[in-house]
Amino acid sequence: MLIRPATTTDFDALRANELAAFETLRAAGAVGGFPSASSDQQLQRYLDDGFLDVACDPSGDAIGFCGGYIAEHLLHIGEMDVHPARQRHGVGRALLTAALDKARAQKLDGATLTTDRFAPFNAPFYATMGFRALAGDELPARLREILTEEAKIGLDPARRVAMMLRF
C-alpha cells in the first residue's frame, strides 16, 4: 500500500470509495437513506489545506482516503473512507497516522472530527488513536455547528459524537 497526496484527478475514485464505504456504515446502523459522497468543493478544500491523501494498492488503484482542513489551529478530519474490500487491513490507521503526522509537522494543536459513536470502526477506532469524545461545555461551537448540520442531512444525533486529540 502506498499513501500519497491526492490530486483533482483522484476525485472520482475517492467518491467511489466513499460510496462503497457507505454500505458498511449502513450495515452498522450509522447511516440510512440514499448514499452520498463528498462534493468537488469539499475535496478541493481538503486539497487546498494540504490534507487530502489517498491510499493506493500496488496497481495504483485508490482503496481509501482521508481528507481534512485546518480550523482553529486544529486539523479537522472531514472524511475518511476505506473500500469495504480493504477494511480491517490497517488502511484507515495508516491514512489517519499520515494526516496526524502532517498536522504535528505543521505545529497544529491537535485534531478534531465527528463520527458515529457506536460503529466499532468509528468512535472506538478513533479512541485507539488517542481521540476522546467531547460533550457539554467542552464541545466547541464549531463542532456543535457541524453536529447540527449533520442532523439536518439526516444523521441521527443520538449516534453522533465529536472527538478531539490534543498533541
Rosetta blueprint (number, residue, H / E / L):
1 M L
2 L E
3 I E
4 R E
5 P E
6 A L
7 T L
8 T H
9 T H
10 D H
11 F H
12 D H
13 A H
14 L H
15 R H
16 A H
17 N H
18 E H
19 L H
20 A H
21 A H
22 F H
23 E H
24 T H
25 L H
26 R H
27 A H
28 A L
29 G L
30 A L
31 V L
32 G L
33 G L
34 F L
35 P L
36 S L
37 A L
38 S L
39 S L
40 D H
41 Q H
42 Q H
43 L H
44 Q H
45 R H
46 Y H
47 L H
48 D H
49 D L
50 G L
51 F L
52 L E
53 D E
54 V E
55 A E
56 C E
57 D L
58 P L
59 S L
60 G L
61 D L
62 A E
63 I E
64 G E
65 F E
66 C E
67 G E
68 G E
69 Y E
70 I E
71 A E
72 E L
73 H L
74 L E
75 L E
76 H E
77 I E
78 G E
79 E E
80 M E
81 D E
82 V E
83 H L
84 P H
85 A H
86 R H
87 Q L
88 R L
89 H L
90 G L
91 V H
92 G H
93 R H
94 A H
95 L H
96 L H
97 T H
98 A H
99 A H
100 L H
101 D H
102 K H
103 A H
104 R H
105 A H
106 Q L
107 K L
108 L L
109 D L
110 G E
111 A E
112 T E
113 L E
114 T E
115 T E
116 D E
117 R L
118 F L
119 A L
120 P L
121 F L
122 N L
123 A H
124 P H
125 F H
126 Y H
127 A H
128 T H
129 M L
130 G L
131 F L
132 R E
133 A E
134 L E
135 A L
136 G H
137 D H
138 E H
139 L L
140 P L
141 A H
142 R H
143 L H
144 R H
145 E H
146 I H
147 L H
148 T H
149 E H
150 E H
151 A H
152 K H
153 I L
154 G L
155 L L
156 D L
157 P L
158 A L
159 R L
160 R E
161 V E
162 A E
163 M E
164 M E
165 L E
166 R E
167 F L
